[in-house]
Amino acid sequence: MSLVGEKKPQQTKPNEKHADSAVSDTATKAKSTEQTDSTLFPDTPEQTDSTATTDTEAPTAEATPSVDELTRQLAQAKQKAEIHWDNLLRKQADYDNLQKRMARELDNARKYALEKFATELLAVKDSMELGLDAAAKSETELGAVHEGMDLTLKMMTDTMAKFGINEINPIEEKFNPQWHEAMAMQPVPNAEDGTVLHVHQKGYQLNDRLLRPARVMVAKAVNAEKPLENQ
């Protein structure tokens, strides 16, 4: 006997129970498959690309300097550039001054190269003037004038030698075309061929450099016995 209003338990049909069991099994298998795929393939390509992009962008964002940092670096670069430019201008000015000083010294050396030599020649000129004044006087003896001229010549020779100027007087020496200039050749009996017989004009050399060759007459050897044999 049943009470009025009491609900009877709902009975499940056999077909519906079987369908629910099938759906549950399918969901379980799908979940198991996802877990297996997740284990074998942790990330899909899309997830990998997204992760790589994020990892790549992170350092870039950190390496990018701020505006203040860039401004500071620019100020430092400008300061260094100004220092280098100032140093360049100073070095250029020093170089220009050096060139001007060298040019001035070279010009002075060319102008006054003979300053010492000219100073020494003044004494020789003074001596020659004194000799000429003495020779102009009627009471002056010729011997005294000659003696004064010899003294002046010696002063001149000593002054020239002091500056490396030496005379070439090759009398009775072997003719040397490097230092001598043959003006004529004279046959001389029993003379050594090529010997300097007479010096027309002395030569001079400055240290090892020839200033003027000695102009000389050179002997040409002649056998003196031949004319006697022909007589």
Beta strands, then each sheet from edge to edge (+ up, - down):
strand 1: 165-168
strand 2: 180-189
strand 3: 196-201
strand 4: 203-206
strand 5: 209-212
strand 6: 214-222
sheet 1: 1+ 4- 5+
sheet 2: 2+ 6+ 3-
end
